[in-house]
Structures are given as C-alpha cells and as structure tokens.
Amino acid sequence: MKGFQIFRRASTAIRNRATPSKLLIVLTFGAAGGAFLAISDDSPFRSLTAGESGNDGGKKKKLVVLGTGWGGTTFLKNLKTSAYDVHVVSPHNYFTFTPLLPSVTNGTVEARSIVEPIRNIVRNKPYNVEFKEAECYRIDPVNKKVYCRSIQNLGHGENEFALDYDVLVIAMGARVNTFNTPGVEEHAHFLKEVDDAQKLRRSIIDCYERASLPTISEEEKKRIMHFVVVGGGPTGVEYAAELHDFASQDLASLYPSLKDYLKITLLEAGNHILPMFHKKVTDFANEKFQKDQIDVKTGSMVVKVSDKDISTKNRATGQIEAIPYGVVLWSTGIATRPVIAEFMEKIGQAGRRVMAIDEWLKVQGCDDVYALGDCASIDVGDFKEFVKDIYERYPQVRKYLEKNKLKNFEALLRNAQGDSQKKIDIEALKKALSEVDSQVSFLPPTAQVASQQGKYLAACFNKAGRCEKKPEGPFRFQENAGRYPFHPFSYKHSGQFAPLGGEQAAVQFPGDWVSIGHASQGLWYTVYASKLVTWRTKVLVVSDWFRRFTFGRDSSHL
C-alpha cells in the first residue's frame, strides 16, 4: 500500500510540474508471485482489434506463429477466434513433450509417444490454419515479413520463401548455451529435441557394444564406459539418475562383463547441484548420488572438449584436469538463437541476453509482434532505470529539478508530498522494485512458463474486440486515460520436480514446501501423464511405463 501511495505521489508530481504527453508507469503486485512495472504509451493490443468485423472491410488479419514448442503450441491450442488466417512455421511438424526427453534416452519411453503432429492439435479449430515445415532465418519488422527456409531438400531457389504478416507471434525457443567452449558443438551431446534423445541413446548402446569387443584394451574400455554429464541443473541431474538406473537395472544383466567398468560423472561449475531447489533437495540428491556412485564434481568449469577427453578447470585451485570419456552430455542452460539476435539488433535490443517484452508479452520497440517462452523475457527494470526513463521521456522533469534546486528525483517525490510529512520512504521503494526485478525480470526458461504465456496470449486474442470496448486491465496513471484492455501476464508457479533415480523424486511446491521419496515419484507420474497434450500421447506414455515395469527398458540398438 505504501508503494502505491508513493507512485501516486510520483505521478502527481510529474503531472503537476511537467505536463506529460504520453502514458507512464503501472505497478501491479499479484498474490501469485507476479509483479510488473509497466511503461507504455499505447494499447499493447491495438493491432488485434483493427480489421475485425466492421473495420477494414472485415478482412481477416494474417497471423504468423513461429515455433511449435510449449509457447507456440499452447497458444494455437487455446486460440478460439476466427478473426485470423493463421500460418504456422516450424522445422518440426510436431509438438514434443520435453520433460520426458531424459526418459527417451534410456528406453523408458519411446520417442513416438511424446510427440504429437501439430496438424492434429490445430484440427477442427475455428480459424483457418496453414502449416509450413521450415525454419525462419530472418525477421523484417519494417516490411512485416518473415523469411523462411524449407528443411526439405528441394531444388536450387525452391527452398526459401517469404511470408507477410499483420501480427507475428515468436515462439522459437532458444539454443543450447555452449559458452563458446572449444569442441562442445563437435563432440558433445545435447538434450533439446527428440533427435537429440535418440542420438544419445544410440551412443550409449554404441559404447557398450564397442567396449564388448575383444580387441579393446583395458584402458580404452575404461574410457569408453565413462559417461560425463556437464551441468548440475534439473536436466543434467535427471539424466545422470536415469542413466544410472538404465545401466544398473537393465544393461548390467545384458553386459555383465562391463558392470564394473561403468562410471558416471556429473560436472557443475557452481558450488552445488540443483541451485534453484531448496537445500533439502540438494543435500538429498548429493547423498543419493554418492550412494549410487555417481561422481559429483562441483566448482569444475569445462574449458575444452576433444573427441576422447574433456578438460576441466577447478575454480578454487585453477588446476586443469583432462578426463577421458565415452559420451558427454552438455546441459548448461540456453542462449539466444542467431535469428532472434539479429532481430533484436534491428529493434534496438542489441546486447541483451534475451528479447525484451512488456507485461502483455508484446516485443518492446516493435509493432504487432509478440514473443513467448525461452526466446523472451519480461523487462521491468530497476529503480535507476525507472528514473532514467522518466528523465528521457520527460526532459522537463530534469529542468524542473534544476530550476527549483532539487537534487534528484527522490527530492521531487519528497517535495510533492508537502509539508505534512517531510520524509518519504525511498529506500522501501527501491527495495520493492529490486524485489520485483529479481523475481520476474527473468522468468525461468521452463515449459511451465511458456505454456502459461501461450494460454494468456491466446485468451487476449480471443477477447480483444470485447476488451477494446470494455477494458478489464488496470487503470492508466494519466488522468482520464481509462484502463488497459487486459490484465498483464502473471506467472503462477505450480512447483517443480527433480527425479533422482531409484523411483525417487523431489518436488518443491510454492512456499518452499518440499517432498522427497517414492510418493513424490508417484506424483511425478500422475502430473506428467495429465499434462500430455492429447489422449493419444497419454495412452502411449502410460503403456510405455507399464512395459518398462513389466519387461524392463528397451535396450535395442536402433
């Protein structure tokens, strides 16, 4: 409440002293953990209502969606308006349930079970839709075009095409962050796509078959049977645990002579694994891995990867160590795709880690473009940026400060408060905005975030016409300016899982409530089965789990 009163005073001070011509600042705090600082001078969804029935001759707008990951697919699944001709562009003609990719690597679940053709998902929707299996390699925001390249091997000049758009939704995700480490692209495995999981599975079985040959020396056999995971986040930890279970429960009986050669190492540059989880989860994971003889090396930075060994640097001592390996999985976070980086340069966002969007998911500095998921982040800024924005948008504020010999913006706030109360709690405002920035400026790059954004944006598209006439969002701070059409996006965290092997998992709910053990693994099965997008995938995945418990994991060399 105090923060709101401070902002009202700030707004009053600016209105009384500066006569602003644009809209400024909305601060909303949500009980579910969402808080956003909005700086906007236009309706973020004005482009969605122009051209609807009664405007522009009733012609439908052309909506282009780039990507069929969590954000794009959830958006398409929840879009219920017929006001658009929808064109979907993606190098994959299917949606992948990515949380189960580690299960594909060890034969627990088959790849076909976690994918759903995108045409099945958009079938029988009220909007017209066309799908193009291609990769977008350039976005032209000035001419409103996207340039694409087919993944089919067509003749010269037939692979590339351009699409015009009226509204663009970017949901292209991100690529693996290699930190420019030499040799990673050439020699390491990743786990972002179904193809990655299948390739990794084949490589593991390859190692077992190669190590079984009579011509392989003891030293080489040890190297081949050493599997290294780089990255102690949820994906790296889950894969290390899944690999251990696969090796000890299934492959050990099929390759009994190699059982004693198996070694799994988990490398983490930070001080501990699973840094985003509660300490109870981290401690349990360390104890579980120690018991399973998974070697966890924290404070180990990878500096080079060759075809046979991986070089690490100890952060504490600076010592370099070369570790022989058979297979290495690289799981260290995400980075911006080149097409997005080039687009960011065109719209004045060069140098950012990800694309900046406002709290309505509209790309900042660009008209009619929205972004979802890993490729974008809601930008709220801190107190200094907030003040800087005021100075830039309203130069008369700085002149007023100089004229009235006020030291800075804080002094303006105090002066606007009057004589009744000489002190204003600026530090509380700074602390509040810092808390906002730390919590929501970079939402976690998870399926949970992307799917909520996709659902939110689809809902905004569905009710754009109604909300333009009868807005439902917060009031604008400028007097008599009315409301924003929509409430801003607010992420509601539902919790997170960390499967740790041996049919045990950790789950951390909002409020840092933690559960660890077999019951949590049972909850993991239940939640993931319910989240699968179609009944087809639900049936296939559950039948795969049943097959695994009945007959074991599939270790065939496919």
C-alpha positions as CSV (number, residue, x, y, z in Angstrom):
1,M,0.0,0.0,0.0
2,K,2.9,2.3,0.9
3,G,4.5,1.7,-2.5
4,F,1.2,2.5,-4.3
5,Q,0.9,5.8,-2.4
6,I,4.5,6.7,-3.3
7,F,3.8,6.1,-7.0
8,R,0.6,8.2,-6.8
9,R,2.7,11.0,-5.5
10,A,5.3,10.5,-8.2
11,S,2.6,10.6,-10.8
12,T,1.0,13.7,-9.3
13,A,4.4,15.4,-9.1
14,I,5.0,14.7,-12.8
15,R,1.5,15.8,-13.9
16,N,1.6,19.0,-11.9
17,R,5.1,20.0,-12.9
18,A,5.7,18.6,-16.4
19,T,2.5,18.2,-18.5
20,P,3.4,14.7,-19.9
21,S,2.1,13.8,-23.3
22,K,2.4,10.0,-23.0
23,L,1.3,7.3,-20.7
24,L,3.6,6.2,-17.8
25,I,4.0,3.5,-15.2
26,V,1.7,0.9,-13.9
27,L,2.8,-1.2,-10.9
28,T,0.8,-4.2,-10.0
29,F,1.6,-6.8,-7.4
30,G,0.0,-10.2,-7.6
31,A,-0.6,-12.7,-4.8
32,A,0.7,-15.5,-7.0
33,G,4.2,-14.0,-7.3
34,G,3.7,-11.7,-10.3
35,A,4.7,-8.1,-10.1
36,F,5.3,-5.8,-13.0
37,L,6.4,-2.3,-13.8
38,A,4.7,-1.1,-17.0
39,I,6.0,1.8,-19.0
40,S,3.8,2.2,-22.1
41,D,2.3,4.9,-24.2
42,D,-0.2,2.9,-26.3
43,S,-2.5,-0.1,-26.1
44,P,-0.5,-3.2,-26.4
45,F,-3.2,-5.0,-28.4
46,R,-4.5,-2.2,-30.6
47,S,-3.4,-4.1,-33.7
48,L,-5.6,-7.1,-32.7
49,T,-8.9,-5.2,-33.0
50,A,-8.2,-3.2,-36.2
51,G,-9.5,-5.2,-39.2
52,E,-12.1,-7.2,-37.3
53,S,-15.7,-7.2,-38.4
54,G,-16.8,-3.7,-39.0
55,N,-13.3,-2.3,-39.6
56,D,-11.1,-2.5,-42.7
57,G,-13.9,-4.1,-44.6
58,G,-14.0,-7.2,-42.3
59,K,-10.8,-8.6,-43.9
60,K,-9.1,-11.2,-41.7
61,K,-5.7,-10.4,-40.4
62,K,-2.8,-12.7,-41.2
63,L,-1.3,-14.1,-38.0
64,V,2.1,-15.9,-38.3
65,V,3.3,-18.1,-35.5
66,L,7.0,-19.1,-35.4
67,G,7.6,-22.3,-33.5
68,T,5.7,-25.4,-32.2
69,G,7.2,-25.7,-28.8
70,W,5.4,-25.1,-25.5
71,G,4.6,-21.5,-26.1
72,G,3.5,-21.7,-29.7
73,T,1.5,-24.9,-29.3
74,T,-0.3,-23.8,-26.2
75,F,-1.2,-20.6,-28.0
76,L,-2.6,-22.4,-31.0
77,K,-4.4,-24.9,-28.9
78,N,-6.2,-22.1,-26.9
79,L,-6.8,-19.7,-29.8
80,K,-10.6,-19.7,-30.4
81,T,-11.2,-16.7,-32.5
82,S,-11.9,-16.9,-36.3
83,A,-10.7,-13.3,-36.8
84,Y,-7.3,-14.5,-38.2
85,D,-5.8,-16.6,-41.0
86,V,-3.1,-18.4,-39.1
87,H,0.2,-19.6,-40.7
88,V,2.5,-21.7,-38.5
89,V,6.2,-22.1,-39.4
90,S,8.4,-24.6,-37.7
91,P,11.2,-27.0,-38.6
92,H,9.2,-29.7,-36.7
93,N,5.7,-30.7,-37.8
94,Y,5.0,-31.9,-34.2
95,F,5.0,-30.8,-30.6
96,T,7.4,-32.5,-28.2
97,F,6.7,-33.1,-24.5
98,T,10.2,-32.1,-23.5
99,P,10.0,-33.1,-19.8
100,L,10.1,-36.7,-20.9
101,L,13.2,-36.4,-23.1
102,P,15.5,-38.0,-20.4
103,S,13.2,-41.0,-20.4
104,V,13.6,-41.4,-24.1
105,T,17.4,-41.6,-23.8
106,N,17.2,-44.8,-21.7
107,G,14.3,-46.6,-23.4
108,T,11.7,-46.0,-20.6
109,V,9.6,-44.1,-23.1
110,E,9.6,-44.3,-26.9
111,A,10.1,-41.1,-28.9
112,R,6.9,-41.5,-30.8
113,S,5.0,-41.5,-27.5
114,I,6.0,-37.9,-26.6
115,V,5.3,-36.2,-29.9
116,E,2.0,-35.1,-31.4
117,P,1.6,-33.9,-35.0
118,I,0.8,-30.2,-35.0
119,R,-1.9,-30.7,-37.6
120,N,-3.7,-32.9,-35.1
121,I,-3.6,-30.2,-32.5
122,V,-5.0,-27.5,-34.7
123,R,-7.5,-29.7,-36.4
124,N,-11.2,-28.6,-36.1
125,K,-10.2,-25.1,-34.8
126,P,-12.4,-22.1,-35.7
127,Y,-9.6,-20.4,-37.5
128,N,-8.0,-21.1,-40.9
129,V,-4.6,-22.6,-40.5
130,E,-1.7,-23.5,-42.7
131,F,1.5,-25.2,-41.6
132,K,4.9,-24.9,-43.3
133,E,7.7,-27.2,-42.2
134,A,10.5,-24.7,-42.5
135,E,13.0,-22.7,-40.4
136,C,12.7,-18.9,-40.1
137,Y,16.1,-17.3,-40.7
138,R,15.2,-13.6,-40.8
139,I,12.5,-11.3,-39.5
140,D,11.9,-8.0,-41.1
141,P,9.8,-5.8,-38.8
142,V,9.8,-2.8,-41.1
143,N,8.1,-4.6,-44.0
144,K,6.4,-7.1,-41.8
145,K,7.9,-10.2,-43.4
146,V,9.5,-13.4,-42.2
147,Y,12.0,-15.2,-44.4
148,C,12.0,-19.0,-44.2
149,R,14.0,-21.9,-45.5
150,S,12.4,-25.3,-46.1
151,I,14.0,-28.3,-44.3
152,Q,13.1,-30.4,-47.4
153,N,15.9,-31.0,-49.9
154,L,14.4,-29.1,-52.8
155,G,16.0,-27.7,-55.9
156,H,18.1,-24.6,-56.1
157,G,16.0,-21.5,-55.3
158,E,13.0,-23.5,-54.2
159,N,14.0,-23.9,-50.5
160,E,13.4,-20.3,-49.5
161,F,10.2,-18.2,-49.3
162,A,8.8,-15.2,-47.5
163,L,5.6,-14.6,-45.6
164,D,3.9,-11.3,-44.9
165,Y,2.2,-10.9,-41.5
166,D,-0.2,-8.5,-39.8
167,V,0.6,-9.9,-36.4
168,L,3.6,-12.1,-35.5
169,V,4.0,-14.4,-32.5
170,I,7.6,-15.5,-32.0
171,A,7.8,-18.8,-30.0
172,M,11.1,-20.2,-31.4
173,G,12.7,-21.2,-28.1
174,A,16.4,-21.0,-27.6
175,R,19.5,-23.0,-28.4
176,V,21.9,-24.7,-26.0
177,N,24.5,-22.3,-24.5
178,T,28.0,-23.7,-25.1
179,F,29.7,-20.5,-23.7
180,N,31.9,-20.8,-26.8
181,T,33.8,-23.7,-25.2
182,P,36.0,-25.3,-27.8
183,G,34.9,-28.7,-29.0
184,V,31.4,-28.7,-27.5
185,E,29.5,-28.4,-30.8
186,E,31.6,-31.0,-32.4
187,H,31.8,-33.7,-29.7
188,A,29.1,-33.2,-27.0
189,H,25.5,-34.4,-27.0
190,F,22.6,-32.1,-26.2
191,L,19.0,-32.8,-25.0
192,K,16.7,-30.2,-26.5
193,E,14.9,-32.2,-29.2
194,V,13.7,-35.8,-29.8
195,D,16.5,-36.3,-32.3
196,D,19.0,-35.4,-29.5
197,A,17.5,-38.0,-27.2
198,Q,17.6,-40.8,-29.8
199,K,21.1,-39.9,-30.8
200,L,22.2,-40.0,-27.1
201,R,20.5,-43.4,-26.6
202,R,22.3,-44.9,-29.6
203,S,25.7,-43.5,-28.4
204,I,25.3,-45.1,-25.0
205,I,24.5,-48.5,-26.6
206,D,27.4,-48.0,-29.0
207,C,29.7,-47.6,-26.1
208,Y,28.5,-50.9,-24.5
209,E,28.9,-52.7,-27.8
210,R,32.3,-51.2,-28.6
211,A,33.6,-52.0,-25.1
212,S,32.5,-55.6,-25.5
213,L,34.8,-56.2,-28.4
214,P,37.9,-58.5,-27.7
215,T,40.3,-56.0,-29.3
216,I,39.6,-53.2,-26.9
217,S,42.3,-52.6,-24.2
218,E,41.5,-52.2,-20.5
219,E,42.5,-48.6,-20.6
220,E,40.3,-47.9,-23.6
221,K,37.4,-49.9,-22.1
222,K,37.5,-47.6,-19.0
223,R,37.4,-44.6,-21.2
224,I,34.5,-45.8,-23.3
225,M,32.4,-46.7,-20.2
226,H,32.9,-43.3,-18.6
227,F,29.8,-41.1,-19.2
228,V,30.0,-37.4,-18.3
229,V,27.2,-35.0,-17.7
230,V,28.0,-31.3,-17.8
231,G,25.5,-29.1,-15.8
232,G,24.0,-29.7,-12.4
233,G,20.6,-28.3,-13.2
234,P,17.3,-30.4,-13.3
235,T,18.0,-31.8,-16.8
236,G,21.6,-32.9,-16.0
237,V,20.7,-34.3,-12.6
238,E,17.7,-36.2,-14.0
239,Y,19.7,-37.6,-16.9
240,A,22.5,-38.8,-14.6
241,A,20.0,-40.5,-12.4
242,E,18.1,-42.1,-15.4
243,L,21.4,-43.3,-16.9
244,H,22.4,-44.9,-13.6
245,D,19.1,-46.8,-13.4
246,F,19.3,-47.9,-17.0
247,A,22.8,-49.2,-16.5
248,S,22.3,-50.9,-13.2
249,Q,18.8,-52.3,-13.7
250,D,18.9,-53.3,-17.4
251,L,22.3,-53.1,-19.1
252,A,24.2,-54.8,-16.2
253,S,22.3,-58.0,-16.9
254,L,22.8,-57.8,-20.7
255,Y,26.5,-56.8,-20.4
256,P,27.7,-58.4,-17.2
257,S,31.4,-58.2,-18.1
258,L,31.1,-54.4,-18.3
259,K,29.3,-53.8,-15.0
260,D,32.5,-52.9,-13.1
261,Y,33.7,-50.5,-15.8
262,L,30.8,-48.2,-15.6
263,K,31.5,-44.7,-14.3
264,I,29.1,-41.7,-14.3
265,T,30.5,-38.2,-13.6
266,L,28.4,-35.0,-13.1
267,L,30.3,-31.7,-13.6
268,E,28.9,-28.5,-12.1
269,A,30.7,-25.1,-12.3
270,G,28.8,-23.8,-9.3
271,N,29.1,-24.7,-5.7
272,H,26.3,-27.2,-5.6
273,I,23.8,-29.0,-7.9
274,L,20.2,-28.1,-8.3
275,P,20.8,-24.5,-7.2
276,M,17.2,-23.5,-7.8
277,F,15.9,-26.0,-5.3
278,H,15.7,-26.0,-1.5
279,K,18.8,-27.1,0.4
280,K,17.0,-30.3,1.5
281,V,16.7,-31.4,-2.1
282,T,20.3,-30.6,-2.9
283,D,21.5,-32.5,0.1
284,F,19.3,-35.5,-0.6
285,A,20.5,-35.5,-4.3
286,N,24.1,-35.5,-3.2
287,E,23.6,-38.3,-0.7
288,K,21.7,-40.3,-3.3
289,F,24.3,-39.9,-6.0
290,Q,27.1,-40.8,-3.5
291,K,25.3,-44.0,-2.7
292,D,24.8,-44.7,-6.4
293,Q,28.5,-44.0,-7.0
294,I,27.8,-41.1,-9.3
295,D,30.8,-38.8,-9.0
296,V,29.6,-35.2,-8.5
297,K,32.3,-32.6,-9.1
298,T,31.3,-29.0,-8.2
299,G,33.4,-26.0,-8.9
300,S,34.5,-27.6,-12.2
301,M,34.4,-25.5,-15.3
302,V,34.8,-27.2,-18.6
303,V,37.3,-25.4,-20.8
304,K,37.7,-27.8,-23.7
305,V,36.1,-30.9,-25.2
306,S,38.0,-33.2,-27.6
307,D,36.9,-36.5,-29.1
308,K,38.3,-38.5,-26.2
309,D,38.6,-36.3,-23.2
310,I,37.1,-33.3,-21.5
311,S,39.3,-30.7,-19.8
312,T,38.1,-29.0,-16.6
313,K,39.4,-26.2,-14.5
314,N,39.0,-26.2,-10.7
315,R,37.6,-22.8,-9.8
316,A,39.3,-22.9,-6.4
317,T,42.8,-24.0,-7.4
318,G,42.9,-23.2,-11.1
319,Q,44.2,-26.7,-11.8
320,I,43.4,-28.2,-15.2
321,E,42.4,-31.8,-15.5
322,A,41.8,-33.9,-18.6
323,I,39.0,-36.5,-18.1
324,P,38.7,-39.4,-20.6
325,Y,35.1,-40.1,-21.6
326,G,33.0,-42.2,-23.9
327,V,29.9,-40.0,-24.1
328,V,29.4,-36.4,-22.8
329,L,26.0,-34.7,-22.4
330,W,26.1,-30.9,-22.3
331,S,23.3,-29.4,-20.3
332,T,24.3,-25.9,-19.1
333,G,21.5,-23.6,-20.0
334,I,20.3,-21.7,-23.0
335,A,21.3,-18.9,-25.4
336,T,19.6,-16.8,-28.0
337,R,19.2,-18.1,-31.5
338,P,21.0,-16.2,-34.2
339,V,17.8,-15.2,-36.0
340,I,16.5,-13.7,-32.7
341,A,19.8,-11.9,-32.0
342,E,19.7,-10.4,-35.5
343,F,16.1,-9.3,-35.0
344,M,17.0,-7.7,-31.6
345,E,19.6,-5.6,-33.3
346,K,17.0,-4.3,-35.7
347,I,14.7,-3.2,-33.0
348,G,17.2,-1.6,-30.7
349,Q,17.7,-4.5,-28.3
350,A,21.3,-5.5,-29.2
351,G,23.4,-6.8,-26.3
352,R,20.5,-8.3,-24.3
353,R,20.6,-11.9,-23.3
354,V,17.0,-12.5,-24.5
355,M,14.4,-10.4,-26.2
356,A,12.6,-7.8,-24.0
357,I,8.8,-8.0,-23.9
358,D,6.4,-6.0,-21.8
359,E,3.9,-7.5,-19.3
360,W,1.4,-8.1,-22.2
361,L,4.1,-10.1,-24.0
362,K,4.5,-7.5,-26.7
363,V,8.1,-7.1,-28.0
364,Q,9.4,-3.8,-26.9
365,G,10.3,-1.4,-29.7
366,C,8.3,-3.3,-32.3
367,D,4.7,-3.1,-33.5
368,D,2.3,-6.1,-33.8
369,V,5.0,-8.6,-32.6
370,Y,4.6,-10.8,-29.5
371,A,7.0,-13.3,-28.0
372,L,6.7,-16.4,-25.8
373,G,8.9,-18.8,-23.9
374,D,12.7,-19.1,-23.8
375,C,13.3,-16.5,-26.5
376,A,11.9,-13.6,-24.5
377,S,11.8,-12.1,-21.0
378,I,9.5,-9.6,-19.4
379,D,11.6,-6.5,-18.7
380,V,10.7,-4.5,-15.6
381,G,13.9,-2.6,-14.9
382,D,15.1,-1.4,-11.5
383,F,14.6,2.0,-9.7
384,K,17.5,3.6,-11.5
385,E,16.2,2.6,-14.9
386,F,12.7,3.8,-13.8
387,V,14.1,7.2,-13.0
388,K,16.3,7.2,-16.2
389,D,13.2,6.5,-18.2
390,I,11.4,9.4,-16.7
391,Y,14.3,11.8,-17.4
392,E,14.4,10.6,-21.0
393,R,10.7,10.7,-21.7
394,Y,10.1,13.9,-19.9
395,P,13.1,16.2,-20.1
396,Q,11.1,18.9,-18.5
397,V,11.3,17.0,-15.2
398,R,15.1,17.4,-15.1
399,K,14.7,21.1,-16.0
400,Y,12.2,21.5,-13.2
401,L,14.7,19.9,-10.7
402,E,17.4,22.3,-11.8
403,K,15.0,25.4,-11.6
404,N,13.8,24.5,-8.2
405,K,17.2,23.4,-6.9
406,L,16.0,19.9,-6.2
407,K,18.9,17.5,-6.0
408,N,17.3,14.5,-7.7
409,F,14.1,12.6,-8.4
410,E,13.8,11.5,-4.8
411,A,13.8,15.1,-3.7
412,L,10.9,15.7,-6.2
413,L,8.9,12.9,-4.6
414,R,9.5,14.4,-1.1
415,N,8.7,17.9,-2.3
416,A,5.4,16.6,-3.9
417,Q,4.4,15.2,-0.6
418,G,4.0,18.6,1.0
419,D,4.8,19.8,4.5
420,S,2.6,17.4,6.3
421,Q,5.2,14.6,6.0
422,K,8.8,15.6,5.4
423,K,10.2,12.1,4.8
424,I,9.2,9.7,2.1
425,D,10.4,6.0,2.3
426,I,12.5,6.0,-0.9
427,E,14.5,3.0,0.4
428,A,11.3,1.0,0.7
429,L,10.5,1.9,-2.9
430,K,14.0,0.8,-4.1
431,K,13.7,-2.4,-2.1
432,A,10.3,-3.2,-3.6
433,L,11.5,-2.5,-7.2
434,S,14.6,-4.6,-6.6
435,E,12.4,-7.4,-5.3
436,V,10.3,-7.1,-8.5
437,D,13.4,-7.1,-10.7
438,S,15.0,-10.1,-9.0
439,Q,11.8,-12.2,-9.2
440,V,10.2,-11.5,-12.6
441,S,12.7,-9.8,-14.9
442,F,13.9,-13.2,-16.0
443,L,11.3,-15.9,-15.6
444,P,12.7,-19.4,-15.6
445,P,13.1,-20.9,-19.1
446,T,10.7,-23.8,-18.4
447,A,7.7,-25.4,-20.1
448,Q,5.5,-24.2,-17.3
449,V,6.3,-20.5,-18.1
450,A,6.0,-20.9,-21.9
451,S,2.7,-22.7,-21.7
452,Q,1.1,-20.2,-19.3
453,Q,2.3,-17.4,-21.6
454,G,0.8,-19.2,-24.6
455,K,-2.6,-19.6,-22.8
456,Y,-2.6,-16.0,-21.7
457,L,-1.8,-14.5,-25.1
458,A,-4.5,-16.7,-26.8
459,A,-7.0,-15.5,-24.3
460,C,-6.1,-11.9,-25.1
461,F,-6.5,-12.5,-28.8
462,N,-9.9,-14.3,-28.2
463,K,-11.4,-11.3,-26.3
464,A,-9.5,-8.4,-28.0
465,G,-12.6,-6.9,-29.6
466,R,-14.7,-7.1,-26.4
467,C,-11.9,-5.7,-24.2
468,E,-11.1,-2.8,-26.5
469,K,-14.7,-1.6,-26.0
470,K,-14.9,-2.6,-22.3
471,P,-11.3,-2.8,-20.9
472,E,-10.6,-5.1,-18.0
473,G,-7.0,-4.1,-17.2
474,P,-5.5,-1.7,-14.6
475,F,-6.1,2.0,-14.8
476,R,-3.5,4.1,-16.6
477,F,-1.8,6.6,-14.4
478,Q,-2.6,9.5,-16.7
479,E,-5.9,11.1,-15.7
480,N,-8.9,10.3,-17.8
481,A,-6.9,7.8,-19.9
482,G,-9.0,4.9,-18.8
483,R,-7.9,1.3,-18.4
484,Y,-5.6,-1.0,-20.3
485,P,-7.5,-3.6,-22.3
486,F,-6.2,-6.6,-20.4
487,H,-4.7,-7.5,-17.1
488,P,-0.9,-8.0,-17.5
489,F,0.6,-11.5,-17.6
490,S,1.2,-13.0,-14.2
491,Y,3.2,-16.2,-13.8
492,K,1.8,-18.7,-11.3
493,H,4.4,-21.1,-10.2
494,S,3.0,-24.6,-9.6
495,G,6.2,-26.2,-8.3
496,Q,9.0,-28.2,-9.8
497,F,10.2,-31.8,-9.9
498,A,13.6,-33.4,-9.7
499,P,13.6,-37.1,-10.5
500,L,16.6,-38.6,-8.7
501,G,16.5,-42.3,-9.8
502,G,15.5,-45.4,-7.9
503,E,11.9,-44.4,-8.3
504,Q,12.5,-41.5,-6.0
505,A,12.0,-37.8,-6.8
506,A,11.9,-34.4,-5.1
507,V,9.1,-32.0,-5.6
508,Q,9.2,-28.4,-4.4
509,F,5.9,-26.5,-4.2
510,P,5.4,-22.8,-3.9
511,G,6.4,-21.6,-0.4
512,D,9.4,-23.9,-0.5
513,W,7.3,-26.9,0.7
514,V,9.4,-29.9,-0.2
515,S,8.6,-33.6,-0.5
516,I,11.2,-36.3,-1.3
517,G,10.9,-40.0,-1.9
518,H,8.8,-42.7,-3.6
519,A,5.5,-40.8,-3.1
520,S,6.9,-37.8,-4.9
521,Q,7.9,-40.1,-7.9
522,G,4.3,-41.3,-7.9
523,L,3.1,-37.7,-8.1
524,W,5.6,-37.1,-10.9
525,Y,4.0,-39.9,-13.0
526,T,0.5,-38.6,-12.3
527,V,1.2,-34.9,-13.1
528,Y,3.2,-35.7,-16.3
529,A,0.5,-38.1,-17.5
530,S,-2.1,-35.4,-17.0
531,K,-0.1,-32.7,-18.8
532,L,0.4,-34.6,-22.0
533,V,-1.5,-32.7,-24.7
534,T,-3.7,-35.4,-26.3
535,W,-5.2,-38.7,-25.3
536,R,-3.1,-40.4,-27.9
537,T,0.2,-39.4,-26.1
538,K,-1.3,-40.1,-22.7
539,V,-2.2,-43.7,-23.7
540,L,1.2,-44.3,-25.4
541,V,3.3,-42.9,-22.5
542,V,1.4,-44.8,-19.8
543,S,1.7,-48.0,-21.8
544,D,5.4,-47.4,-22.1
545,W,5.7,-47.0,-18.4
546,F,3.7,-50.3,-18.0
547,R,6.0,-52.0,-20.4
548,R,9.1,-50.8,-18.6
549,F,7.8,-52.1,-15.2
550,T,6.8,-55.4,-16.8
551,F,9.6,-56.2,-19.2
552,G,12.3,-53.6,-18.5
553,R,13.7,-50.8,-20.6
554,D,14.2,-51.1,-24.3
555,S,18.0,-51.5,-24.9
556,S,17.8,-52.4,-28.6
557,H,20.3,-50.6,-30.9
558,L,18.0,-48.6,-33.2
